[in-house]
Amino acid sequence: MAGVRMFRRRDNSSGGRIDTLIGRNVSVEGDIEFCGGLHVDGRVAGSVRAGSAASLSVSEHGSIEGSVAAPHVVLNGRVNGDIYGSERVVLGSKAKVRGNVHYGVIEMALGAEIQGKLVPRNGVGPRPEPAEPAEPSEPPHQGDPGAAGDEAA
């Protein structure tokens, strides 16, 4: 039994629940704000924004013409706009993104397409901290006598 628990995802509480469904034959014009789980099988012409602990999934038949912002994003369809997945972005094999993908953690299947940049969220990418210790006070002291000698000559 312990082996089964070891392989479970930690984030199933937000990823599997669907509170709102936009069906395959539905077209929504305008921005959407939601909490919980939203699944899109149809078309959304507008941006989609989620509250905390929310998840968005877009099926291979679904499309969003606008930006997307949610902690958890699972995409198998199309998004024409930037994606802001503060925690996790999963791009399935049929996913097509025209825009930048901002992510905390990203998972991509073979066949996913992105026409834009992959941008790690703040704190994940390279940090400027190593540049500060690389400026020790000794080299300026070594350069000062040489600079003073150059000025004297």
N, CA, C and O atoms as a GROMACS GRO file, in nm:
protein
  612
    1MET      N    1   0.081  -0.120   0.000
    1MET     CA    2   0.000   0.000   0.000
    1MET      C    3   0.085   0.126   0.000
    1MET      O    4   0.049   0.225  -0.063
    2ALA      N    5   0.197   0.123   0.069
    2ALA     CA    6   0.283   0.240   0.075
    2ALA      C    7   0.339   0.272  -0.064
    2ALA      O    8   0.360   0.388  -0.096
    3GLY      N    9   0.364   0.169  -0.146
    3GLY     CA   10   0.416   0.191  -0.280
    3GLY      C   11   0.317   0.263  -0.370
    3GLY      O   12   0.358   0.342  -0.456
    4VAL      N   13   0.188   0.239  -0.352
    4VAL     CA   14   0.086   0.304  -0.433
    4VAL      C   15   0.081   0.454  -0.401
    4VAL      O   16   0.070   0.535  -0.493
    5ARG      N   17   0.089   0.491  -0.277
    5ARG     CA   18   0.085   0.631  -0.238
    5ARG      C   19   0.207   0.707  -0.285
    5ARG      O   20   0.201   0.827  -0.311
    6MET      N   21   0.318   0.637  -0.296
    6MET     CA   22   0.442   0.702  -0.335
    6MET      C   23   0.433   0.760  -0.476
    6MET      O   24   0.499   0.860  -0.505
    7PHE      N   25   0.352   0.702  -0.565
    7PHE     CA   26   0.346   0.745  -0.702
    7PHE      C   27   0.226   0.836  -0.734
    7PHE      O   28   0.206   0.871  -0.850
    8ARG      N   29   0.150   0.873  -0.635
    8ARG     CA   30   0.038   0.964  -0.658
    8ARG      C   31   0.088   1.106  -0.675
    8ARG      O   32   0.189   1.144  -0.616
    9ARG      N   33   0.017   1.184  -0.756
    9ARG     CA   34   0.051   1.325  -0.769
    9ARG      C   35   0.007   1.399  -0.645
    9ARG      O   36  -0.096   1.367  -0.585
   10ARG      N   37   0.086   1.497  -0.607
   10ARG     CA   38   0.053   1.576  -0.489
   10ARG      C   39  -0.055   1.678  -0.518
   10ARG      O   40  -0.122   1.725  -0.426
   11ASP      N   41  -0.074   1.714  -0.646
   11ASP     CA   42  -0.166   1.821  -0.678
   11ASP      C   43  -0.299   1.772  -0.733
   11ASP      O   44  -0.364   1.846  -0.807
   12ASN      N   45  -0.345   1.648  -0.699
   12ASN     CA   46  -0.472   1.603  -0.755
   12ASN      C   47  -0.591   1.678  -0.699
   12ASN      O   48  -0.698   1.673  -0.759
   13SER      N   49  -0.579   1.746  -0.588
   13SER     CA   50  -0.693   1.819  -0.533
   13SER      C   51  -0.736   1.931  -0.625
   13SER      O   52  -0.855   1.962  -0.631
   14SER      N   53  -0.644   1.995  -0.697
   14SER     CA   54  -0.681   2.106  -0.785
   14SER      C   55  -0.691   2.063  -0.931
   14SER      O   56  -0.757   2.131  -1.010
   15GLY      N   57  -0.627   1.953  -0.969
   15GLY     CA   58  -0.621   1.917  -1.110
   15GLY      C   59  -0.739   1.837  -1.161
   15GLY      O   60  -0.771   1.849  -1.279
   16GLY      N   61  -0.805   1.756  -1.081
   16GLY     CA   62  -0.908   1.667  -1.132
   16GLY      C   63  -1.049   1.720  -1.121
   16GLY      O   64  -1.139   1.664  -1.185
   17ARG      N   65  -1.073   1.822  -1.046
   17ARG     CA   66  -1.208   1.871  -1.020
   17ARG      C   67  -1.251   1.971  -1.128
   17ARG      O   68  -1.177   2.063  -1.163
   18ILE      N   69  -1.373   1.952  -1.180
   18ILE     CA   70  -1.428   2.046  -1.277
   18ILE      C   71  -1.556   2.104  -1.218
   18ILE      O   72  -1.654   2.032  -1.194
   19ASP      N   73  -1.555   2.235  -1.196
   19ASP     CA   74  -1.673   2.303  -1.145
   19ASP      C   75  -1.753   2.366  -1.258
   19ASP      O   76  -1.875   2.378  -1.249
   20THR      N   77  -1.684   2.406  -1.365
   20THR     CA   78  -1.749   2.475  -1.477
   20THR      C   79  -1.702   2.412  -1.607
   20THR      O   80  -1.583   2.387  -1.627
   21LEU      N   81  -1.797   2.388  -1.696
   21LEU     CA   82  -1.767   2.327  -1.826
   21LEU      C   83  -1.818   2.418  -1.936
   21LEU      O   84  -1.935   2.458  -1.935
   22ILE      N   85  -1.732   2.449  -2.031
   22ILE     CA   86  -1.773   2.519  -2.153
   22ILE      C   87  -1.773   2.413  -2.262
   22ILE      O   88  -1.668   2.368  -2.307
   23GLY      N   89  -1.893   2.373  -2.304
   23GLY     CA   90  -1.910   2.262  -2.396
   23GLY      C   91  -1.856   2.287  -2.535
   23GLY      O   92  -1.823   2.400  -2.572
   24ARG      N   93  -1.846   2.179  -2.610
   24ARG     CA   94  -1.786   2.182  -2.743
   24ARG      C   95  -1.859   2.275  -2.840
   24ARG      O   96  -1.795   2.336  -2.926
   25ASN      N   97  -1.990   2.289  -2.827
   25ASN     CA   98  -2.068   2.373  -2.917
   25ASN      C   99  -2.094   2.512  -2.859
   25ASN      O  100  -2.181   2.584  -2.909
   26VAL      N  101  -2.020   2.550  -2.756
   26VAL     CA  102  -2.041   2.679  -2.690
   26VAL      C  103  -1.930   2.775  -2.729
   26VAL      O  104  -1.812   2.738  -2.736
   27SER      N  105  -1.969   2.901  -2.755
   27SER     CA  106  -1.874   3.007  -2.782
   27SER      C  107  -1.900   3.121  -2.684
   27SER      O  108  -2.013   3.170  -2.675
   28VAL      N  109  -1.798   3.162  -2.611
   28VAL     CA  110  -1.811   3.267  -2.512
   28VAL      C  111  -1.731   3.388  -2.560
   28VAL      O  112  -1.613   3.376  -2.594
   29GLU      N  113  -1.795   3.506  -2.562
   29GLU     CA  114  -1.727   3.630  -2.600
   29GLU      C  115  -1.717   3.716  -2.476
   29GLU      O  116  -1.818   3.756  -2.419
   30GLY      N  117  -1.594   3.746  -2.433
   30GLY     CA  118  -1.571   3.826  -2.315
   30GLY      C  119  -1.476   3.756  -2.220
   30GLY      O  120  -1.448   3.637  -2.234
   31ASP      N  121  -1.427   3.830  -2.122
   31ASP     CA  122  -1.332   3.775  -2.025
   31ASP      C  123  -1.404   3.685  -1.925
   31ASP      O  124  -1.522   3.705  -1.894
   32ILE      N  125  -1.332   3.584  -1.876
   32ILE     CA  126  -1.385   3.491  -1.777
   32ILE      C  127  -1.296   3.494  -1.655
   32ILE      O  128  -1.173   3.486  -1.666
   33GLU      N  129  -1.356   3.506  -1.537
   33GLU     CA  130  -1.285   3.491  -1.410
   33GLU      C  131  -1.353   3.376  -1.336
   33GLU      O  132  -1.475   3.370  -1.328
   34PHE      N  133  -1.271   3.285  -1.282
   34PHE     CA  134  -1.330   3.168  -1.216
   34PHE      C  135  -1.247   3.124  -1.097
   34PHE      O  136  -1.131   3.162  -1.081
   35CYS      N  137  -1.310   3.041  -1.014
   35CYS     CA  138  -1.244   2.972  -0.903
   35CYS      C  139  -1.275   2.824  -0.920
   35CYS      O  140  -1.374   2.788  -0.984
   36GLY      N  141  -1.192   2.739  -0.864
   36GLY     CA  142  -1.214   2.595  -0.877
   36GLY      C  143  -1.157   2.544  -1.006
   36GLY      O  144  -1.046   2.581  -1.045
   37GLY      N  145  -1.232   2.458  -1.075
   37GLY     CA  146  -1.186   2.398  -1.199
   37GLY      C  147  -1.272   2.440  -1.316
   37GLY      O  148  -1.394   2.437  -1.308
   38LEU      N  149  -1.208   2.479  -1.426
   38LEU     CA  150  -1.277   2.515  -1.550
   38LEU      C  151  -1.223   2.429  -1.662
   38LEU      O  152  -1.102   2.420  -1.681
   39HIS      N  153  -1.314   2.366  -1.737
   39HIS     CA  154  -1.274   2.284  -1.852
   39HIS      C  155  -1.336   2.346  -1.976
   39HIS      O  156  -1.457   2.373  -1.979
   40VAL      N  157  -1.254   2.369  -2.079
   40VAL     CA  158  -1.299   2.432  -2.202
   40VAL      C  159  -1.292   2.331  -2.316
   40VAL      O  160  -1.184   2.285  -2.354
   41ASP      N  161  -1.410   2.297  -2.370
   41ASP     CA  162  -1.420   2.217  -2.492
   41ASP      C  163  -1.457   2.304  -2.611
   41ASP      O  164  -1.438   2.264  -2.726
   42GLY      N  165  -1.510   2.423  -2.584
   42GLY     CA  166  -1.557   2.513  -2.688
   42GLY      C  167  -1.458   2.625  -2.714
   42GLY      O  168  -1.336   2.605  -2.705
   43ARG      N  169  -1.511   2.743  -2.747
   43ARG     CA  170  -1.427   2.858  -2.786
   43ARG      C  171  -1.452   2.973  -2.690
   43ARG      O  172  -1.566   3.005  -2.658
   44VAL      N  173  -1.342   3.036  -2.644
   44VAL     CA  174  -1.350   3.155  -2.561
   44VAL      C  175  -1.276   3.267  -2.633
   44VAL      O  176  -1.158   3.253  -2.665
   45ALA      N  177  -1.346   3.379  -2.659
   45ALA     CA  178  -1.284   3.496  -2.719
   45ALA      C  179  -1.271   3.600  -2.609
   45ALA      O  180  -1.360   3.682  -2.589
   46GLY      N  181  -1.162   3.596  -2.537
   46GLY     CA  182  -1.137   3.684  -2.424
   46GLY      C  183  -1.036   3.620  -2.332
   46GLY      O  184  -1.000   3.503  -2.351
   47SER      N  185  -0.990   3.694  -2.233
   47SER     CA  186  -0.893   3.636  -2.141
   47SER      C  187  -0.962   3.553  -2.034
   47SER      O  188  -1.079   3.574  -2.001
   48VAL      N  189  -0.885   3.459  -1.980
   48VAL     CA  190  -0.935   3.369  -1.876
   48VAL      C  191  -0.843   3.384  -1.756
   48VAL      O  192  -0.722   3.362  -1.767
   49ARG      N  193  -0.901   3.422  -1.641
   49ARG     CA  194  -0.823   3.442  -1.519
   49ARG      C  195  -0.884   3.360  -1.406
   49ARG      O  196  -1.006   3.350  -1.393
   50ALA      N  197  -0.796   3.302  -1.325
   50ALA     CA  198  -0.840   3.217  -1.215
   50ALA      C  199  -0.794   3.271  -1.082
   50ALA      O  200  -0.694   3.343  -1.073
   51GLY      N  201  -0.867   3.235  -0.978
   51GLY     CA  202  -0.826   3.266  -0.841
   51GLY      C  203  -0.722   3.166  -0.795
   51GLY      O  204  -0.679   3.080  -0.873
   52SER      N  205  -0.683   3.176  -0.670
   52SER     CA  206  -0.583   3.082  -0.617
   52SER      C  207  -0.645   2.943  -0.604
   52SER      O  208  -0.766   2.930  -0.589
   53ALA      N  209  -0.562   2.842  -0.608
   53ALA     CA  210  -0.603   2.701  -0.599
   53ALA      C  211  -0.703   2.664  -0.708
   53ALA      O  212  -0.794   2.585  -0.683
   54ALA      N  213  -0.687   2.721  -0.827
   54ALA     CA  214  -0.777   2.692  -0.938
   54ALA      C  215  -0.700   2.622  -1.049
   54ALA      O  216  -0.577   2.629  -1.056
   55SER      N  217  -0.774   2.553  -1.136
   55SER     CA  218  -0.711   2.487  -1.249
   55SER      C  219  -0.795   2.506  -1.374
   55SER      O  220  -0.918   2.508  -1.370
   56LEU      N  221  -0.725   2.519  -1.485
   56LEU     CA  222  -0.788   2.534  -1.616
   56LEU      C  223  -0.741   2.421  -1.705
   56LEU      O  224  -0.622   2.393  -1.713
   57SER      N  225  -0.835   2.355  -1.771
   57SER     CA  226  -0.798   2.255  -1.870
   57SER      C  227  -0.870   2.288  -2.000
   57SER      O  228  -0.987   2.328  -2.001
   58VAL      N  229  -0.798   2.271  -2.111
   58VAL     CA  230  -0.851   2.298  -2.244
   58VAL      C  231  -0.832   2.172  -2.326
   58VAL      O  232  -0.719   2.126  -2.345
   59SER      N  233  -0.943   2.116  -2.375
   59SER     CA  234  -0.934   1.992  -2.453
   59SER      C  235  -0.880   2.020  -2.593
   59SER      O  236  -0.862   2.136  -2.629
   60GLU      N  237  -0.856   1.916  -2.670
   60GLU     CA  238  -0.805   1.932  -2.806
   60GLU      C  239  -0.905   2.004  -2.896
   60GLU      O  240  -0.867   2.053  -3.002
   61HIS      N  241  -1.032   2.010  -2.856
   61HIS     CA  242  -1.134   2.081  -2.933
   61HIS      C  243  -1.150   2.225  -2.886
   61HIS      O  244  -1.215   2.305  -2.953
   62GLY      N  245  -1.092   2.258  -2.772
   62GLY     CA  246  -1.109   2.391  -2.712
   62GLY      C  247  -1.008   2.491  -2.762
   62GLY      O  248  -0.898   2.456  -2.804
   63SER      N  249  -1.048   2.620  -2.758
   63SER     CA  250  -0.956   2.727  -2.796
   63SER      C  251  -0.986   2.852  -2.715
   63SER      O  252  -1.101   2.880  -2.680
   64ILE      N  253  -0.881   2.929  -2.687
   64ILE     CA  254  -0.893   3.054  -2.614
   64ILE      C  255  -0.819   3.160  -2.695
   64ILE      O  256  -0.701   3.146  -2.727
   65GLU      N  257  -0.891   3.267  -2.728
   65GLU     CA  258  -0.834   3.380  -2.801
   65GLU      C  259  -0.811   3.492  -2.701
   65GLU      O  260  -0.889   3.587  -2.694
   66GLY      N  261  -0.705   3.482  -2.624
   66GLY     CA  262  -0.674   3.580  -2.522
   66GLY      C  263  -0.575   3.521  -2.424
   66GLY      O  264  -0.534   3.405  -2.438
   67SER      N  265  -0.537   3.599  -2.326
   67SER     CA  266  -0.438   3.551  -2.229
   67SER      C  267  -0.504   3.461  -2.126
   67SER      O  268  -0.625   3.467  -2.102
   68VAL      N  269  -0.422   3.377  -2.064
   68VAL     CA  270  -0.467   3.281  -1.963
   68VAL      C  271  -0.382   3.300  -1.839
   68VAL      O  272  -0.259   3.307  -1.848
   69ALA      N  273  -0.445   3.308  -1.722
   69ALA     CA  274  -0.372   3.318  -1.595
   69ALA      C  275  -0.439   3.226  -1.494
   69ALA      O  276  -0.553   3.250  -1.454
   70ALA      N  277  -0.367   3.122  -1.452
   70ALA     CA  278  -0.420   3.027  -1.353
   70ALA      C  279  -0.301   2.955  -1.290
   70ALA      O  280  -0.196   2.939  -1.353
   71PRO      N  281  -0.317   2.911  -1.166
   71PRO     CA  282  -0.208   2.836  -1.102
   71PRO      C  283  -0.174   2.706  -1.176
   71PRO      O  284  -0.057   2.672  -1.193
   72HIS      N  285  -0.278   2.634  -1.221
   72HIS     CA  286  -0.258   2.506  -1.291
   72HIS      C  287  -0.326   2.516  -1.428
   72HIS      O  288  -0.445   2.545  -1.437
   73VAL      N  289  -0.249   2.491  -1.534
   73VAL     CA  290  -0.303   2.495  -1.670
   73VAL      C  291  -0.266   2.365  -1.739
   73VAL      O  292  -0.150   2.326  -1.744
   74VAL      N  293  -0.369   2.296  -1.793
   74VAL     CA  294  -0.349   2.176  -1.873
   74VAL      C  295  -0.406   2.206  -2.010
   74VAL      O  296  -0.526   2.229  -2.024
   75LEU      N  297  -0.321   2.205  -2.112
   75LEU     CA  298  -0.364   2.245  -2.246
   75LEU      C  299  -0.342   2.134  -2.347
   75LEU      O  300  -0.232   2.082  -2.362
   76ASN      N  301  -0.450   2.099  -2.416
   76ASN     CA  302  -0.444   2.009  -2.529
   76ASN      C  303  -0.498   2.075  -2.654
   76ASN      O  304  -0.490   2.018  -2.763
   77GLY      N  305  -0.552   2.195  -2.641
   77GLY     CA  306  -0.610   2.269  -2.753
   77GLY      C  307  -0.523   2.387  -2.790
   77GLY      O  308  -0.400   2.378  -2.790
   78ARG      N  309  -0.589   2.502  -2.823
   78ARG     CA  310  -0.517   2.620  -2.871
   78ARG      C  311  -0.535   2.738  -2.777
   78ARG      O  312  -0.643   2.758  -2.721
   79VAL      N  313  -0.428   2.815  -2.761
   79VAL     CA  314  -0.435   2.944  -2.692
   79VAL      C  315  -0.359   3.044  -2.778
   79VAL      O  316  -0.241   3.028  -2.806
   80ASN      N  317  -0.431   3.150  -2.818
   80ASN     CA  318  -0.368   3.260  -2.891
   80ASN      C  319  -0.354   3.374  -2.793
   80ASN      O  320  -0.439   3.463  -2.789
   81GLY      N  321  -0.249   3.373  -2.716
   81GLY     CA  322  -0.222   3.472  -2.613
   81GLY      C  323  -0.122   3.414  -2.515
   81GLY      O  324  -0.086   3.297  -2.524
   82ASP      N  325  -0.078   3.496  -2.423
   82ASP     CA  326   0.020   3.450  -2.323
   82ASP      C  327  -0.047   3.362  -2.218
   82ASP      O  328  -0.164   3.380  -2.185
   83ILE      N  329   0.030   3.267  -2.167
   83ILE     CA  330  -0.015   3.180  -2.059
   83ILE      C  331   0.069   3.212  -1.936
   83ILE      O  332   0.192   3.214  -1.943
   84TYR      N  333   0.001   3.237  -1.824
   84TYR     CA  334   0.068   3.262  -1.697
   84TYR      C  335   0.026   3.151  -1.601
   84TYR      O  336  -0.078   3.161  -1.535
   85GLY      N  337   0.105   3.046  -1.594
   85GLY     CA  338   0.079   2.934  -1.503
   85GLY      C  339   0.169   2.947  -1.383
   85GLY      O  340   0.284   2.905  -1.386
   86SER      N  341   0.118   3.006  -1.275
   86SER     CA  342   0.203   3.039  -1.161
   86SER      C  343   0.262   2.915  -1.094
   86SER      O  344   0.368   2.923  -1.032
   87GLU      N  345   0.194   2.801  -1.104
   87GLU     CA  346   0.248   2.680  -1.043
   87GLU      C  347   0.289   2.577  -1.148
   87GLU      O  348   0.406   2.539  -1.155
   88ARG      N  349   0.194   2.531  -1.230
   88ARG     CA  350   0.224   2.421  -1.322
   88ARG      C  351   0.154   2.442  -1.455
   88ARG      O  352   0.036   2.479  -1.458
   89VAL      N  353   0.226   2.418  -1.564
   89VAL     CA  354   0.169   2.420  -1.698
   89VAL      C  355   0.199   2.285  -1.762
   89VAL      O  356   0.314   2.242  -1.766
   90VAL      N  357   0.095   2.218  -1.813
   90VAL     CA  358   0.111   2.090  -1.882
   90VAL      C  359   0.061   2.109  -2.025
   90VAL      O  360  -0.055   2.141  -2.047
   91LEU      N  361   0.150   2.088  -2.121
   91LEU     CA  362   0.114   2.100  -2.262
   91LEU      C  363   0.108   1.960  -2.323
   91LEU      O  364   0.209   1.891  -2.333
   92GLY      N  365  -0.012   1.920  -2.363
   92GLY     CA  366  -0.032   1.789  -2.423
   92GLY      C  367   0.018   1.786  -2.567
   92GLY      O  368   0.063   1.888  -2.620
   93SER      N  369   0.010   1.670  -2.629
   93SER     CA  370   0.066   1.652  -2.763
   93SER      C  371  -0.006   1.734  -2.870
   93SER      O  372   0.052   1.760  -2.976
   94LYS      N  373  -0.130   1.774  -2.846
   94LYS     CA  374  -0.204   1.853  -2.946
   94LYS      C  375  -0.208   2.002  -2.910
   94LYS      O  376  -0.279   2.079  -2.975
   95ALA      N  377  -0.135   2.042  -2.808
   95ALA     CA  378  -0.136   2.182  -2.762
   95ALA      C  379  -0.067   2.272  -2.864
   95ALA      O  380   0.038   2.239  -2.920
   96LYS      N  381  -0.130   2.389  -2.887
   96LYS     CA  382  -0.073   2.490  -2.976
   96LYS      C  383  -0.086   2.625  -2.907
   96LYS      O  384  -0.196   2.668  -2.875
   97VAL      N  385   0.028   2.691  -2.885
   97VAL     CA  386   0.030   2.819  -2.816
   97VAL      C  387   0.093   2.923  -2.907
   97VAL      O  388   0.204   2.903  -2.959
   98ARG      N  389   0.022   3.033  -2.928
   98ARG     CA  390   0.079   3.150  -2.996
   98ARG      C  391   0.092   3.259  -2.892
   98ARG      O  392   0.001   3.339  -2.872
   99GLY      N  393   0.205   3.262  -2.826
   99GLY     CA  394   0.230   3.356  -2.719
   99GLY      C  395   0.335   3.300  -2.625
   99GLY      O  396   0.382   3.188  -2.644
  100ASN      N  397   0.370   3.377  -2.526
  100ASN     CA  398   0.471   3.335  -2.429
  100ASN      C  399   0.406   3.248  -2.322
  100ASN      O  400   0.289   3.265  -2.288
  101VAL      N  401   0.484   3.154  -2.269
  101VAL     CA  402   0.437   3.067  -2.162
  101VAL      C  403   0.520   3.096  -2.038
  101VAL      O  404   0.640   3.064  -2.034
  102HIS      N  405   0.458   3.155  -1.938
  102HIS     CA  406   0.521   3.184  -1.809
  102HIS      C  407   0.481   3.070  -1.715
  102HIS      O  408   0.362   3.040  -1.702
  103TYR      N  409   0.579   3.008  -1.651
  103TYR     CA  410   0.549   2.886  -1.576
  103TYR      C  411   0.629   2.878  -1.447
  103TYR      O  412   0.736   2.938  -1.434
  104GLY      N  413   0.575   2.801  -1.352
  104GLY     CA  414   0.650   2.761  -1.234
  104GLY      C  415   0.720   2.630  -1.264
  104GLY      O  416   0.842   2.619  -1.249
  105VAL      N  417   0.642   2.531  -1.306
  105VAL     CA  418   0.692   2.401  -1.351
  105VAL      C  419   0.622   2.373  -1.483
  105VAL      O  420   0.503   2.400  -1.497
  106ILE      N  421   0.694   2.320  -1.580
  106ILE     CA  422   0.633   2.291  -1.710
  106ILE      C  423   0.654   2.147  -1.748
  106ILE      O  424   0.759   2.088  -1.720
  107GLU      N  425   0.554   2.090  -1.813
  107GLU     CA  426   0.560   1.954  -1.865
  107GLU      C  427   0.508   1.960  -2.008
  107GLU      O  428   0.398   2.009  -2.033
  108MET      N  429   0.588   1.910  -2.102
  108MET     CA  430   0.549   1.915  -2.243
  108MET      C  431   0.555   1.776  -2.304
  108MET      O  432   0.651   1.702  -2.286
  109ALA      N  433   0.449   1.743  -2.378
  109ALA     CA  434   0.447   1.616  -2.452
  109ALA      C  435   0.503   1.639  -2.592
  109ALA      O  436   0.501   1.751  -2.644
  110LEU      N  437   0.552   1.534  -2.651
  110LEU     CA  438   0.602   1.539  -2.787
  110LEU      C  439   0.487   1.579  -2.880
  110LEU      O  440   0.380   1.518  -2.877
  111GLY      N  441   0.509   1.681  -2.961
  111GLY     CA  442   0.405   1.729  -3.052
  111GLY      C  443   0.348   1.864  -3.011
  111GLY      O  444   0.284   1.930  -3.093
  112ALA      N  445   0.368   1.906  -2.887
  112ALA     CA  446   0.320   2.038  -2.842
  112ALA      C  447   0.395   2.147  -2.918
  112ALA      O  448   0.515   2.136  -2.942
  113GLU      N  449   0.322   2.254  -2.956
  113GLU     CA  450   0.383   2.362  -3.033
  113GLU      C  451   0.371   2.494  -2.957
  113GLU      O  452   0.265   2.526  -2.902
  114ILE      N  453   0.481   2.570  -2.955
  114ILE     CA  454   0.481   2.702  -2.893
  114ILE      C  455   0.543   2.800  -2.991
  114ILE      O  456   0.656   2.780  -3.036
  115GLN      N  457   0.468   2.904  -3.025
  115GLN     CA  458   0.523   3.014  -3.105
  115GLN      C  459   0.537   3.132  -3.010
  115GLN      O  460   0.451   3.220  -3.006
  116GLY      N  461   0.644   3.134  -2.936
  116GLY     CA  462   0.669   3.235  -2.834
  116GLY      C  463   0.783   3.188  -2.747
  116GLY      O  464   0.858   3.097  -2.783
  117LYS      N  465   0.795   3.251  -2.631
  117LYS     CA  466   0.905   3.220  -2.540
  117LYS      C  467   0.856   3.139  -2.422
  117LYS      O  468   0.740   3.150  -2.380
  118LEU      N  469   0.944   3.057  -2.368
  118LEU     CA  470   0.922   2.992  -2.239
  118LEU      C  471   0.989   3.079  -2.134
  118LEU      O  472   1.109   3.104  -2.141
  119VAL      N  473   0.911   3.125  -2.037
  119VAL     CA  474   0.962   3.218  -1.937
  119VAL      C  475   0.940   3.159  -1.798
  119VAL      O  476   0.826   3.148  -1.754
  120PRO      N  477   1.047   3.120  -1.727
  120PRO     CA  478   1.028   3.070  -1.591
  120PRO      C  479   0.983   3.183  -1.499
  120PRO      O  480   1.022   3.298  -1.516
  121ARG      N  481   0.900   3.149  -1.402
  121ARG     CA  482   0.852   3.254  -1.310
  121ARG      C  483   0.967   3.302  -1.224
  121ARG      O  484   1.072   3.238  -1.218
  122ASN      N  485   0.950   3.414  -1.158
  122ASN     CA  486   1.055   3.474  -1.074
  122ASN      C  487   1.101   3.375  -0.969
  122ASN      O  488   1.021   3.303  -0.909
  123GLY      N  489   1.231   3.372  -0.948
  123GLY     CA  490   1.288   3.284  -0.847
  123GLY      C  491   1.332   3.151  -0.902
  123GLY      O  492   1.407   3.080  -0.834
  124VAL      N  493   1.290   3.113  -1.023
  124VAL     CA  494   1.328   2.985  -1.080
  124VAL      C  495   1.449   3.001  -1.172
  124VAL      O  496   1.533   2.911  -1.179
  125GLY      N  497   1.458   3.112  -1.241
  125GLY     CA  498   1.564   3.135  -1.338
  125GLY      C  499   1.694   3.174  -1.271
  125GLY      O  500   1.707   3.166  -1.149
  126PRO      N  501   1.792   3.217  -1.351
  126PRO     CA  502   1.921   3.260  -1.296
  126PRO      C  503   1.904   3.378  -1.201
  126PRO      O  504   1.821   3.466  -1.223
  127ARG      N  505   1.982   3.379  -1.096
  127ARG     CA  506   1.970   3.483  -0.995
  127ARG      C  507   2.090   3.576  -1.000
  127ARG      O  508   2.200   3.532  -1.029
  128PRO      N  509   2.070   3.703  -0.973
  128PRO     CA  510   2.182   3.798  -0.977
  128PRO      C  511   2.271   3.792  -0.854
  128PRO      O  512   2.373   3.861  -0.851
  129GLU      N  513   2.239   3.713  -0.753
  129GLU     CA  514   2.315   3.707  -0.629
  129GLU      C  515   2.462   3.671  -0.649
  129GLU      O  516   2.546   3.733  -0.585
  130PRO      N  517   2.498   3.573  -0.735
  130PRO     CA  518   2.640   3.541  -0.751
  130PRO      C  519   2.723   3.658  -0.805
  130PRO      O  520   2.844   3.661  -0.782
  131ALA      N  521   2.664   3.752  -0.874
  131ALA     CA  522   2.739   3.865  -0.929
  131ALA      C  523   2.788   3.957  -0.817
  131ALA      O  524   2.895   4.016  -0.831
  132GLU      N  525   2.714   3.972  -0.710
  132GLU     CA  526   2.754   4.060  -0.602
  132GLU      C  527   2.878   4.010  -0.529
  132GLU      O  528   2.969   4.090  -0.508
  133PRO      N  529   2.888   3.882  -0.488
  133PRO     CA  530   3.010   3.835  -0.423
  133PRO      C  531   3.130   3.832  -0.518
  133PRO      O  532   3.244   3.829  -0.472
  134ALA      N  533   3.107   3.834  -0.647
  134ALA     CA  534   3.218   3.830  -0.742
  134ALA      C  535   3.292   3.964  -0.748
  134ALA      O  536   3.391   3.975  -0.820
  135GLU      N  537   3.246   4.064  -0.675
  135GLU     CA  538   3.312   4.194  -0.672
  135GLU      C  539   3.383   4.214  -0.538
  135GLU      O  540   3.340   4.296  -0.457
  136PRO      N  541   3.492   4.141  -0.515
  136PRO     CA  542   3.562   4.157  -0.388
  136PRO      C  543   3.632   4.293  -0.381
  136PRO      O  544   3.657   4.357  -0.484
  137SER      N  545   3.663   4.335  -0.259
  137SER     CA  546   3.725   4.466  -0.242
  137SER      C  547   3.875   4.464  -0.273
  137SER      O  548   3.935   4.571  -0.286
  138GLU      N  549   3.937   4.348  -0.286
  138GLU     CA  550   4.081   4.339  -0.310
  138GLU      C  551   4.123   4.386  -0.450
  138GLU      O  552   4.220   4.461  -0.458
  139PRO      N  553   4.058   4.347  -0.560
  139PRO     CA  554   4.106   4.392  -0.691
  139PRO      C  555   4.111   4.544  -0.706
  139PRO      O  556   4.206   4.592  -0.768
  140PRO      N  557   4.015   4.624  -0.654
  140PRO     CA  558   4.032   4.768  -0.665
  140PRO      C  559   4.157   4.818  -0.592
  140PRO      O  560   4.221   4.913  -0.638
  141HIS      N  561   4.193   4.755  -0.478
  141HIS     CA  562   4.314   4.796  -0.407
  141HIS      C  563   4.437   4.764  -0.490
  141HIS      O  564   4.533   4.841  -0.492
  142GLN      N  565   4.435   4.650  -0.558
  142GLN     CA  566   4.549   4.614  -0.643
  142GLN      C  567   4.556   4.706  -0.763
  142GLN      O  568   4.666   4.741  -0.808
  143GLY      N  569   4.439   4.747  -0.817
  143GLY     CA  570   4.436   4.835  -0.933
  143GLY      C  571   4.472   4.978  -0.898
  143GLY      O  572   4.526   5.050  -0.983
  144ASP      N  573   4.444   5.022  -0.773
  144ASP     CA  574   4.472   5.159  -0.733
  144ASP      C  575   4.621   5.190  -0.737
  144ASP      O  576   4.660   5.293  -0.794
  145PRO      N  577   4.709   5.104  -0.678
  145PRO     CA  578   4.852   5.137  -0.686
  145PRO      C  579   4.902   5.139  -0.829
  145PRO      O  580   4.986   5.222  -0.864
  146GLY      N  581   4.849   5.048  -0.913
  146GLY     CA  582   4.890   5.047  -1.052
  146GLY      C  583   4.840   5.171  -1.123
  146GLY      O  584   4.910   5.229  -1.206
  147ALA      N  585   4.717   5.213  -1.090
  147ALA     CA  586   4.660   5.332  -1.152
  147ALA      C  587   4.736   5.455  -1.106
  147ALA      O  588   4.759   5.547  -1.185
  148ALA      N  589   4.776   5.458  -0.976
  148ALA     CA  590   4.852   5.571  -0.926
  148ALA      C  591   4.989   5.575  -0.992
  148ALA      O  592   5.042   5.682  -1.022
  149GLY      N  593   5.048   5.454  -1.014
  149GLY     CA  594   5.178   5.449  -1.079
  149GLY      C  595   5.168   5.496  -1.224
  149GLY      O  596   5.259   5.561  -1.275
  150ASP      N  597   5.052   5.462  -1.292
  150ASP     CA  598   5.034   5.507  -1.430
  150ASP      C  599   5.020   5.658  -1.434
  150ASP      O  600   5.070   5.723  -1.526
  151GLU      N  601   4.950   5.715  -1.334
  151GLU     CA  602   4.930   5.859  -1.332
  151GLU      C  603   5.064   5.930  -1.307
  151GLU      O  604   5.089   6.037  -1.362
  152ALA      N  605   5.151   5.870  -1.222
  152ALA     CA  606   5.278   5.931  -1.188
  152ALA      C  607   5.374   5.926  -1.307
  152ALA      O  608   5.459   6.014  -1.323
  153ALA      N  609   5.362   5.822  -1.392
  153ALA     CA  610   5.454   5.808  -1.505
  153ALA      C  611   5.413   5.891  -1.618
  153ALA      O  612   5.480   5.891  -1.722
   0.00000   0.00000   0.00000
